[in-house]
């Protein structure tokens, strides 16, 4: 006998059993639900790519057409089926992570096996023994080993954790023909699988929160005095650096809000109950908030919700417990104010003394120099509906001067000449300077209807347009405030229709105006000069790499995972960025876009495919602000102060101060420091 053959035979005999397995994924019928929707590879691949035996060689796995990718998808199901049953031994799934791009390992990858395709046996969670994620890009092969279960059908239920999930290959190793099914009653129907996955998701999220936010045993801090302790944060936009409370002097200007944040700590072993109160504030308006932590999809607790506190509000703190207290101060008349924040119940309780000097420096500011603000607040959404009065007041208080009419209201009025819904909706638009009618012509383009932009369509549109203008005027809203919003983030395949519509409507109604949003920078040269207002998404160098002659250029940001975003860098600095580019408008998506199963509340980011886009929270029967919403408001006021400064001192000096803030986005106290400098010089 050939010794080489003997050697190979003996070596194979001692190999681990599963290494002898066959990859039966190569001969499986595979289906995927939901359809891969990652924008870069959408439509470029099929489910069969998962079982072709080829792994991605791209620098980044999601840039390879061999990779299937999903974004904003709550569940992904991979189904594998064979003509005959096999004995399963091991399953692997290749994926990649990059926390900076919000690409993480899934929360769960549940594996189920079946012989009849109707009832399934649970095999385990591929994430249970996964290697720890790093802070950089990493390819990870997940596995579930030592299965030893027969199956003709296999199902992987993936519950993504981040915004996106990617996989380029699945291997299913088998040791051969199916053996007898082990005894047991742990079989799940389709309905029971859904309930199991949902329950496991909740448990996994709670476990992750507990791991990330470990509750330490709270004992008195030896470095601080025993009792009720008050400290001041260096900035209200972050909850890190604390200072000892001492008399604080601030110079501000009229109708400009100043924010001061404190930490109130119970540094004892017993419970403390007290009442918060202000004295000596005179006519100075003071709104006091307590920050409430909210859960984010990044498994962090963020003190983002600001709950207003009443005068003499009762506060109870357990041993070692602390609260973040925020004071929002605003003067509507000049003078010096000396408010004192105190706490009742014990003479030794701390207090914070302030000296606020309010000046009138805004008399030279003209309305034309105030920035336009847009946050896409659609009053007909479940979250905002039936709260219209509160929403309107809140928007105006945060300098929003734009009002959006959704296509469900605008299109029936313009095309079908049914003004009933429009008449009810537009009543809320009074007091806003600009009215945007979102027409969403994308639906026409996607359907390929010849009716769109036909002569009969144009005739109906003009009749509807005139009726809308007439109705608005009857409610005290001038035609000059009306803008048509034909496409949202217009795409290349829509440019022909967009250009044709804009040219036509302006030729037939000389007062008609167009509002346009641009997501793709490559679109900008193709639409320049076509819109009266163009709002562009700045992707780093978008604004600096294009020259604009249009005085109505606006900027916007998309706030993915909004609750976890840094209030100062992402929201406060928007106003400063707009001033640096000398833009006339700024905004973000969105004021109150709540996703998920319950769209009436903004407290749960886990009931949908992605996090909510909202800057307010529902609280009892009212709305309360987020820390991010107030930071944005401060940035809008900063823009106005920079504008006054540029008019009185000069644009070069104002721009220099502006850039000094933008160059230090991590210094959350910088904007307030420059604001003080501006007010002092004025």
URZI-V201393 format. One line per field, one symbol per residue. ss: DSSP state (H for helix, E for strand, - for the rest). psi: psi as a letter, one per 20 degrees, with the letter a starting at -180 (. if undefined). burial: # if it has 9 or more other C-alpha atoms within 8 Angstrom, else .. A space follows every 50 residues. Layout:
ss->???
psi->???
burial->???
This chain:
ss->--HHHHHHHHHHH---HHHH-EEHHHH-EEEEE-------------HHHH H---------HHH----EEEE----EEEEEEEEEEEEEEEEEEEEEEEHH H-E----EEEEEEE-----EEEEEE------------EEEEEEE----EE EEEEEEEEE----EEEEEEEEEEEEEE---------EE-HHHHHHHHHHH HHHHHHHHHHHH--------------EEEEEEE--------EEE---EEE EEE----EEEEEEEEEE----EEEEEEEE-----EEEEEEEEEEE----- EEEEEEEEE---EEEEE----EEEEEEEEE----EEE--EEEEE------ EEEEEEEEE-------HHH--EEE---E---------HHHHHHHHHH--- -EEEE-HHHHHHHH-----HHHHHHHHHH----EEEEE---HHHHHH--- ----HHHHHHHHHHHHHHHHHHHH----HHHEEEE------HHHHHHHHH HHHHHHHH-----EEEEE--HHHHHHH-----EEEEE------------- --EEEEEE---HHH--HHHHHHHHHHHHHH----EEEEE--EE------- ------------EE-EEEE--EEEEEHHHHHHHHHHHHHHHHHHHHHH-- HHHHHHHHHHHH-------HHHHHHHHHHHH-
psi->qphgggggggghhjqqgiiiqpnihhjqopqpprppjphhjpiirrhihh kjjpqpjqhphijpiippqqqlohqpppppqrhrqroqgqpqppaqqnhh jkorqrgqnppqqqhijgqqpphaoiihkqqpqrjrppppoqqorlglpq qiqpppopnqgahqqqqipppopqjbqqaqpqqqjmqprghhgghggggh ggggggggghghmpoqpoqqohiqqpbpppqpqhqijqlepqqpprpppq parqkppppppqpopnlrjrqpprppqqqjicjpppppqpppqqprijkq opmhpoppprpkppppprpiqqqppppopppjqqapqmqpprprhphiqr ropqopopqojjhjpqhhjpqqppklooijqhhhqjkgghggggghikjp jqppprhhggghghgikojghggggihiiqiqhpopoohlihhgghikpi hpjrhhghghggghghhggggghhjjoqhiipppngqpmprgiihghggg gggghhhhnhipqpppqogohihghijpihqhppoqpomfjgghiqppip ilprqrqomplghiqpggghggighhghghjlriqqaqorglnpragoji qjiojjjahrqqnqjqqpocjrqqqrhhghggghhhhgggghggghhhhq hggghggghhghimiiniigghghgggghgh.
burial->.....#...........#..######.#.###...###..##..#.#### #..#.#....###########.##########..###############. .##############...#####.###.........####.###..#.## #########################..#........###...#...#... #..##..###........##.....#.###########...........# ####.#############..########..#..#.############.## #########...#...###############.##..########....## ###########...#...##########....###..#.###..##..## #######.###########.###.##..##.#.#######...##..... ..#...##.######.###.###...###.##########...##.###. ##..##.....##########.##..#...########...##....... .######.#.####.###############..##############..#. ##..##############....########################...# #.###.###.##..#..#.#...###.##...
